[in-house]
């Protein structure tokens, strides 16, 4: 699971994840208009948002998403 968190809420999210027994790893940082994960990924934030909103519902045949 990929979770994007505003830096001001990161500590709270990490504490909640640990309390729930969910392991976490910080893999990158989104700044400006790019999501960069080390040398593995460098994509436009708009593209990530579009994929998040549209790809899974399309793949599952849901046809709509909640916004």
HUFEN-V354804 format. One record per backbone hydrogen bond with DSSP energy under -1.0 kcal/mol. CO is the residue of the C=O (numbers start at 1). NH is the residue of the N-H. E is the energy in kcal/mol with one decimal. If there is no record, write none. Layout:
co:CO nh:NH e:E
co:CO nh:NH e:E
This chain:
co:6 nh:9 e:-2.6
co:9 nh:13 e:-2.2
co:10 nh:14 e:-2.6
co:11 nh:15 e:-2.3
co:12 nh:16 e:-2.4
co:13 nh:17 e:-2.6
co:14 nh:18 e:-2.4
co:15 nh:19 e:-2.5
co:16 nh:20 e:-1.5
co:17 nh:22 e:-3.1
co:18 nh:21 e:-1.4
co:29 nh:36 e:-1.6
co:31 nh:34 e:-2.1
co:33 nh:45 e:-2.2
co:34 nh:31 e:-1.6
co:35 nh:43 e:-2.1
co:36 nh:29 e:-1.7
co:37 nh:40 e:-2.4
co:37 nh:41 e:-1.5
co:41 nh:37 e:-2.5
co:43 nh:35 e:-3.2
co:44 nh:48 e:-1.8
co:45 nh:49 e:-2.6
co:46 nh:50 e:-2.4
co:47 nh:51 e:-2.4
co:48 nh:52 e:-2.5
co:49 nh:53 e:-2.4
co:50 nh:54 e:-2.2
co:51 nh:55 e:-1.8
co:54 nh:58 e:-1.8
co:55 nh:59 e:-2.8
co:56 nh:60 e:-2.3
co:57 nh:62 e:-2.4
